[in-house]
Structures are given as structure tokens and as C-alpha cells.
Amino acid sequence: MTNGLTDDEVKAITTAVEHAIAYRQGVPDRPVPPRICLDEAVARFRTALTGEGQSAEDVISDIIRDADDGLNQMSSANFYGYVLGGSHPVGVAADMMLSAWGQNAGSAFETPAITGMERAVCDWVIDLLGLPEGSGAGLVTGATVANTEGIMAARHKLLAQQGWDVEQDGLFGAPEFPVLIGEAAHSAPLAALRYAGLGAGRVTKLKTDSEGRIEVEPFLKALEACDRPPLAILQAGQINSGAYDYFDELVPAVHARGGWVHIDGAFGLWLAAVPELAERLRGVELADSWAVDLHKWLNAPFDAGMVIVRDRAPLVASMSAWGSYLPETTAHWEPTDSTIELSRRARGIPVYAILRHLGRSGVRELVSRHCRLAGEIAQKLSAEPGLQVLNQVVCNQLALVCGDDDHGDNLTQQVLELVQQNGKVYPTHGEWQGRFIIRISVICYATRDAHADTLVDEIITAWRQVQQHPVKNVTAT
Ligand SMILES: Cc1ncc(COP(=O)(O)O)c(C=O)c1O
């Protein structure tokens, strides 16, 4: 028996690599959305498991054939849905290698090359985002887990200040601390509060303005009412409007009361990498912990995100698989000291490759190009009678409505459906200021001026068509 590769395995890997190249080369010519529905995909794949198994090459070829029309071209320059990066090809190349290497990234001793690269990623991202040098950092699956870890580090510190060891004694009978969060927060930090045992419902929700920013005065009043140092969760990049909280006013006020500030900056934190835009984030670096995605604006292949905590000790105390009764941190940088997982994929390696490929100026160009394009798209769409961009475009997010909803025929939804069916471009929906919106996120590494023009044309054409032939009473999804 050889532990190398059989001919069949070589063929399977070759087929996969050749397909990966052909697929990505063909993405611009494909309709963006999948062409089959979920039921059809499930029926196709969810068959009885074969008794005998199949050759490796056949399995890979079958998967390629059967998945083809069920893929959404999320790596396309014309994909504007949710807030998703486009899996940069250099990251994809590195991702393939790391699967072949089969490294479990949990141990610095066992996989030094991986830890070396991941440490560089942590340093580089902290530096690019202008966050405090020497902060603790963990490479995680995305902003949901990064928010969870940041909130767990805060939980450790705020309870330790009250003489409670949450890692040892849990939350039953623990002292309380107030949690403040904006009304327009993403669902991820609320989920994180649930995962951390703090409850999504026992928070003080703070009034936000028309852009989704926490209003300063009510926040300061709520802070005054806190009987103990609170956890305040702020936002860099509201999912619909892209807005940023007033960090420079809110963070020092929380600190004056001994509290902890956590910032959900899943995509918005990346503005810090562009000196001419970083001003919009003024004061963000004063916080205690931050959650940021790497698979959004940095376009790392899924899944990759990062938690950053100014003081590494509470992060290690809450994450370390060895428990808080052992020395505060291991002498060297151990990946599992700052992540929930013990065994894990080396998801920092594609990020390492992307950062080396782009360099500082490449990251800056990427983020500033998207912000410029978002502004131009907003201008062009707003010039069409009946189209209205509801938000001030401060980064890469747009909230668009078509016509008014006075007649209950939800023209915006009709336009979105038509645009999606046509398949050339793919924005998705959201809800903002009580209205169904077309949400446009300009974030794919490949999106350039010509793509933005196509998006504008597709939306305007669909809007004109819908005005001529509106369908009454579409039910909002
Ligand atoms: C502001 C914000 N926070 C958190 C998340 C959750 O990120 P993830 O899906 O990477 O867990 C998102 C996702 O869009 C987001 O926009």
C-alpha cells in the first residue's frame, strides 16, 4: 500500500483543479443565480448511499456535472447580494494547497509553517485596520463567531471585575452587567449574546437615527442609568446603510464608566485601510474588541473572519482549551488560545496569500474602488425618475426603493425579481426604514466600472418594464 496517490486519485485531483480553472474562467459568461431550485438539487444529490463506492475520478466528475446549474456565481463581478466577497483567485489557489497539506491549524508546534503565516495575517490585519499593536487575535469562521468571542472576552473581564470567575463558575448565580446595543444592530451580535449565555432579550436597545447610527444623547442617558460597568456593542458598517456609530463620542463615555466596548465591523472596519476614508471610523481604535470578516471585503474564500481583542488575556481566558486555572497564556502564540475550535482548518493561509498579492496599496485600491462605485451607482440610479436611494452612501452599501408603496403592489420587489430572473446581475433584498429594499453591496474584488454600469442598466430597464406592466399585490418575502 502506498500513502502517495493512486492513478485514480491523481485523476480526481487533476479533474478538480482543471475544473476549478475552467469554472472561474467561465463565471463572467454564466447567469449569476442558480438555474435549479432547492427541491431539484436535493432530489439529485440525496440518493441512497451506494454499497460499493465509486472511483475517485467518477465521484469528482459526477459532482462537477450535477452541481453545475445549482451554483450561484457568488464570485462574479456581477454578484451584489448580501455582503459577500468573491473568493479571490490567489486565495483559492492557497486554499487548494492547504486542503492537500491536510494541516490541523490548532497547534503551533505541530504545524509551524501554518502558525507562522497565520501570525503574519493577524499582525497585518491589525496594522491595516489601525488597531492597537499587540492586540490578541483569533482566526475564526466569520463575523458571527468573531462577535461571539469578543463578547465572551468582555464577559470574562466584566465579571472578573465583580469578583466572579465565569470560566470556572459559569453564569448561574453570577452578578449581572448591563448590555447596550443599537436598534439597527445586525442579528449576529444578538446571536453572539445568546451563544455567550447573556441573552439577546435582556439588552437595552438604543435609539438609532435614519442611517442606523446610535443617537448620542439617549446613549449617554442609558449609560448614566447603568449601575455597573456595561458592555456596549457598537457597529462599523450597518448592513443596509453602511453607517458607522459615533465611536469618538461613545467609546470614551463607556470607558469613563469602566465598561467594555465591542465593535461589530464585519465589513465596515476595512475603511480603515484607506487613509482618505478612515476618518469615517474616527475613534474606532479606542474600543476593546472588534469583529471583522476576511471573507467579505478582503475576498478570502469562505470561511474566514477575525476577532481582535486589545488585551489578549481575557480572550485567552475565555477561549483556551486548557481552562482559566492554568497560566494566563502559553509562553508562545498558540492558535487555540484565541479560538473556540481546537482542531481547525488553516483558514489564515488564503488570507496570507491575498494580502501578499494585494499588498497595502492593493487593499486600499480595492476598498476605495468599491466605495467610489457605490457612490456612482447611487447617483445614476437616483437620476432615474421614481428610483430612490434611501441611505447616505458612506461606503459600499446601497438601499434602493422603486416608486412608492401606496398601492400595495410592491414595485421594488417586482423590480428585484425581474433583475434576478434576467440573471445578468444579482442584488438581493432587505428591509430599511420600514420598506422592502433592493440592497446592493459592491464588494467583489472583480467589480469594476463596466460592471457597475451593467447593474445600473439592468435595474433601470427592469424598473421601466415594471412601470408599464405592474403586477398587483406581490407578497413581500
Ligand atoms: C454587520 C455584520 N455583522 C455580522 C455579520 C455576520 O457575518 P458572518 O456571516 O461572516 O458570520 C454580517 C454579515 O453580513 C454583517 O454584515
The ligand as an ORCA input file, in Angstrom:
! r2SCAN-3c Opt
* xyz 0 1
  C     -22.570     43.929     10.180
  C     -22.490     42.435     10.099
  N     -22.197     41.728     11.210
  C     -22.120     40.387     11.199
  C     -22.328     39.673     10.049
  C     -22.242     38.167     10.081
  O     -21.092     37.762      9.382
  P     -20.799     36.226      9.039
  O     -21.873     35.823      8.093
  O     -19.456     36.262      8.424
  O     -20.837     35.446     10.304
  C     -22.644     40.359      8.873
  C     -22.921     39.636      7.621
  O     -23.321     40.178      6.627
  C     -22.703     41.777      8.890
  O     -22.969     42.483      7.785
*
